[in-house]
Each structure stands twice: as C-alpha cells, then as structure tokens.
C-alpha cells in the first residue's frame, strides 16, 4: 500500500488534475471546520463558485449561498465533529485511492460532490453550518429563502443509495427536588424519582427485538447529576434525555406520553425535530433511482435512525427531497473516517444526471 500526505511540504495526493470534486474535497478536508469554526471551509466554497463564474457569498449565520436554478437545491453541511485524523491519501493494491481525514465522509464528500454538480448543472447550492449541534444553518435557510422545487440533501448514503427517511428527535431536561433525610428512610428522594420516571418512559416505548430500530422510539439519558444541595437541605436530580421519534409518532405525541409518567419533578423539553419519510416515487426519487441505474448500480432505499438537516427542510418546505452522497455512514464520526475517491467520482456523475433531469423544463 502506498501513501501520500497533503501537508504543504509533502507529496500531494495522487488525484487526477481534472477531477474537480477530488481537488475540492481534499481542500475541504485539509481545512478544519468543527461546528462553530466553519469559516475557512465556507471561504473555500465561495472561491470555488466564483472561480466557475457563479455568484456566492457567506450569509449572516455562516452559510454559503450560491442561488441559481431552483428546480433543485443541492445542500450539505460544512461542519464536522471534533477529531484529529491525519489527512492523507492511501492507495490500495487495487488502485482505489482512499482519502482519510475528519469530515471526509460526514459530510465533506457529499459537500464537494454537490458543489461540483451545482456548478456543472446550474442548480442552486447552499452549504450550511451547525448541523452537528443545532442545525442553525438549515433553520436560517428555511426562514430566509423561498421553497425550491426539490431538495437534495448531502449526507453519506453510498453512491448507489438514497436516504428517504430519518427519525426525529425530542430532547429535554428532567429536574426534581426532594427534602433531605437519612438514607434509611423509605421515601423516594429526587434521584429515585428521576430513575423511576425514566424506567417508566423506557417501558412505555419498549419493543420486541424484531421491530426495526427505525420504527422504534428509542430512549437515551445523556447526562445525569444528583446529590445533596449546597445548603444540605434537599436532594436534587437533573437528567438530560433524548428520545428518537419514528414517523409513526410526532414529537408532541411522544412528549405527551413521557409527561404522563411524571410522578414528581418536571421536564423542560428544549428540542423537537420531526421525523421524515419520503416516497421513492417523487420526481427527485425517480431521478436518482434512474441515474443510479444508468451508472450501473442497483438503487438502495435507506432509512436512517438518526436525524439530519433533511428533517428541518421537510418540516418547513413542501417539496420532494432525498438525501444522497458518497461514503460509508458507518464511518461517520469514527476514528478511521475515510472515503473512496473513485466513489466520489461516481457520486458526482449520478448527481449531475439526476439534477439535470430535475432542471428540465
């Protein structure tokens, strides 16, 4: 196996000079863009569009905007999770070049492919910020522009896969307080109240193992603090929780069921993202299924157990949409995150084909 690095004084990665998506992707992956610090990559995207005679700018929240033909809006997120993975291209014995680095899969592979396809087809483009934390970029986008005719959201699906569904998210903080007392007393303290409530919530949404994860409400506590108050007069418990919501439910329905199990304490629900499930028979679904077949693939229709900016778009925009992009989503946020550059090439070809059909009058 041969390897090349992409640091300034080292050998450049072995990619063809005419592969615009590869070059842009390497530049993007070389440029850190952890949530909240996306400006460097945003400027790279603006430069890329301006170099191809397209107007582009960075808006007030940090999104890259390159509007054009709204027959299709191609959009992906700029930010990544933290993690220092040395950026390099490794060439296997089969000649398949793999680009390593944080964000190569989630989601700079899709971001670069969509940007190139937007330039080549004349479709509208937006690179959004904050997807890994609060989706502030996509939330601003839906509030600040008109609804496009179709949306292609960029996340890894594999070059021959399209993602049609995502579960929603309900996040909240449970808080309880009880009088302090000796631990030998039989009455519940606030910590026990918190545990009891959460056990009842988990039982409410319990499923047999044969039920697919996508179709379940799954419940996760993400942080817990409990113990005596500073003055020693009470016991306090605080628990942050997340519930993933399948399309069978709305977040309001899940919240009502969870609140119904409260005996003591209260919950401040601070985050609600609705689930989304699109049909493969919409114009955008048909365009991608056809493009994948014409590229020699057998289309895979995917449902993801997490959430994405597609949830935000579907909640606010009444238009058909899919999520598409190169890369193996099992490598999202992973310490060995890497992507096949040949797959990026194939994804660009599929995107161009599908987008051109969406832009036809």
N, C-alpha and C positions, 0 to 999 in steps of 0.2 A: 504493500500500500504506500503510495506516495502522498506527501502532504506539502501544502504551501500556506504561508501565513499572509495576513493582509495588513500587517503593520507597515508604517511608512517606509522603513529601510529594508524591508524583507521582500522576497519574491512575491509578485502579485498573483492572485488566484488564477488558476488555469481555466478561464472562460473566454468564449469567443467574443471578439470585439463588437460584432454586430448584434449581440444578444442584449438588447436594451434592458429587459427585465432582470437579467442576471446582474448586470452592472449596477442598476439602481438598487437591487436587493442587497448586494454586498455593501454599497454605500450606507444604506439604511441600517443594516445590522452592525456595521462598524460604529455607528453613531448611537450612543446610549439614549434611551428615551423612556426611562422609568416614569410611571404616572406622576405628573406634576412637573416633569422636566422634558417635555416633548419638543421644545423649540428648535433644537438642532435638526431633527428629522423633518419637522414641518418646513424649515427653510430649504432643505434638500428637495422636497417635493415641489415647492414653489419654483425653485430653479429649474427643475426637470420640465415642468409645464411651460414655463416661459421660454426655455430653450427650444420647445416644439411649437412656438407661436400660439400658446394658449394663455389667456388671462388667468391669473391665480393670485390669491392673497391669503393672509392669515387673519382670521376674524378675532373678535374681542375675547373669546374664550380659548383661542389657540388652535381652532380647526383650520385646516387647509381647504379653501373653497375654489373650485375650478368649474363654474357652471357652463353648460353648453346645451346640447340636445337632451331635454328632459324625458325623451322616450325611455331612457334608462338612467338611473342614478347609480353609479358604482361607488361604493363607500366601504372603508375599513378603518380600523383604529390604529393610531400611531403609537400608543403607549404599550409598555411591557411591564411585567412583574420584575422585581429585583432579581439579580443573579449574575455573577461574573463568569461567563463561559468564553474562554479564549476563541476569538474569531479566526476561523481557518477554513480552507477547502481541502478535503481529503478525497483522493481519487482511488477508488477500489480497483480490484483486478479486472472487473467487468467494464471499467472506464466510466462508471457513474460517479460524477462529482457530487459530494455532499458538503453543503455549507453549514458549519457549526457556529452557534452563537445565540445569545439570548434574543428572543423575538424572531428567529428565523422561521419558525412555524407559526407562532402566535403573536402577531399575525402579519409580520412584515413580508412573508412570502405572498400572501394574498394582497397586501397593500401594494407591493411593487407590480404584481401581475395586473391588478385592476387599474393602476395608474397608466401602465403601458397600453392596456386595452382601451382606456378612455381617450388617450391621445390618438390612437390609430383609428378609432371609430367615430370620434366626435361626441361621445356621450359625456354627460355631466359626471363630476367626480367630487367627493368630499373625503378628506382624511380627518378623523375625529379623535378627540383626546378623552382621557379619563375612563375608558371602557372597563379597565381592570378594577376600578374602585367605585365610581358613582355614575358612570355614563353621562357626565356633564356635557360632553361634546355632542352626543346624539340628541340629548334633551334640548340643547340650544338649537341644533339644526332643525328639529321638527317645529320649533316655535318660530323660526326665523326665515323659513322658505316655504314655497308652495309645494303641494304634494306632487311628486313626479308620477309618470305613468307606470313605472316599475322600479323596483329596488333590487340590486344585487349587493348583498352584504358580504364582506370579505372575512372569512374565518376558515381554518383548515377543514376540508372535507375529503381530501384526496382528489386528484384531477378528474376522476370518474364518479364522484359522489356529489349530491346536492342535499343540503340540510333543509328540511321543511318545517321542523318543529323544535321548540325549546320549552322547557318547563319555566314557570315563573318563580318568583322569589318573594317571600314575606319575612321581613326581619324586624325584631323587636327586642326590648329590654324589660325583663321582669324585675320588679322591686318589691321586697317585703320587709317588714319590721315587726319584731315581737319584743315583749318585755324580757329583760334579762332574768335569769333564775338559775338555780342549781341544776346541773346536768342530770341529776337523778329524778327530776320531776317528769311526769308522764306527758305533759302538754307539749305539742309541737312548738319548736322555735322557728324562726324565719327560714333557716336553712332547710329544715324538714318540709316546710310549706313549699319552698321552691322545688325541692326534689319531688314531692308528691304531685304538684301540678304538672311537672314535666313528664312524669311517669304516666299520668292520665292522658296527656296530649299524645304521647307515643302510642298508647293503647288505642286511642281513637282512630289513628291513621295506620294501624297495623295491617299488613297484607300477607297473604300466603307467598311463599318464595317463588311460586311460578308466575306471579304477576310481574310484568316487565317494570324495571325501575322507572322508565319514562312515565308510566301510568300510576305511579305511587306518589303520595305526599310523603316525603322523607324529612325527618326532623333531626336537627343538629344543634346542640348547645355549642357556642363558640368561645365563651368566656364566662368565668364564674368567680365571684368574690363573696365571702361570707365570714361573719365573726362578730365579736363584740364591738359596739360603737366606741368612739374615742372617749366618751364620758363613762363607759361601763354600764349604762342604764338600759341598754337594749341590745338585741341581736339583729343584725342586718344581713340581707342577702340580695345580691344583684347578679342576674344571669342574662347574657346576650344569647339570642336564639335565632336560628334561620330555619324556615320551612320551605322546601321546594314544592312548587304547585304545578300539577299536571293540567292539561287542557280540560279535563273533566270538571275542574273547580275554577272559581275565581278567587282572587286573594281575599275578597270580602267574605266569601263562604268559609274559607279556612280560618280566617281571623275569628269569625263568629263561633266556630266550633271550638277553637282553642280557648277563647274567653269563657266559654260555657263551663270549662273545667276549673275556673278560678274559685278557690275557697277563701284564701287570704292573698293579699298582695294585688298588684296591678301590673299591666303590661303597657308600655309605650311602644306602639307599632310605628316605626320610623321609615320603613322601606317597603314598597309594594310594587312589584313588576309583574304584569300579567303574562300568563303563558301564551304561546302562539303555535298554531298548527296550520300550515298552508297546504293546499291541494297541489299534487304534481301536474294537474291538468290546466292550470292557469297559463296564460301566454308565456310568462317567464319560465315556468316549469317545463313547458313543452319545448321552448327554445333551448334550454340547457340539456334536456334529455336527447334532443336531436343532435345537438353539437357534440355531445359525448359519443354518441353512436357514430357520427361521421368521422370522429377522430379514432375510431377503432375500439371504443370502450363499451362496456355494459353498464348503464347508469345504475348507481346505488342510491336509494332514497333513505335518508338518515333522519333520526330524531335524537336530539342531544338532551342529556339530563340536567345540564346547567342552563345558564341564561346568556344572552348576548345583546348587542345593540338592536338586533332584529326584533326583539320584544318591544323595544321603545318605538321603533318605526311602525310596527303592526298596530300598536295601541293608538297611534295618532294619525297614521296615513292609511286611507282606504284605497290601497293599490296592491297588486300582486307582488310577491317577493320571494326570493330564495337566499340562502347563504351558500357561498362557494369559495373555494380556494385550495391551492396545493398544500400538501403536508399531512403528516400523521398526527391527529389530535391527541393521541396517547402521549405525545412528546410535549404538549402544552405545559409550560412552567417546569419542565423536567430538567435535571442537571445535565442530561445528554441531548438537549434540544438541537436538532439538525434537520436539514431538508435537502431532498434531491433536486439539483438544478435542472436535470432533464425533466422532472415532473413540473417544475415551474414553467418550462418551455411549453409543455403540453397544455398546462392550465391557461396560458396566455392564448394559445390557439383556440381552445374551447371558448374562452371569454370573448374573443374577437368574433367568432362565428355566432354565438348566441346574441351578443349585443347588436351586431349588425342586423339581425333579424328583428330584434325588438325596436330598432330605429327605423325600420322600413315604414313608409307612409301607408 
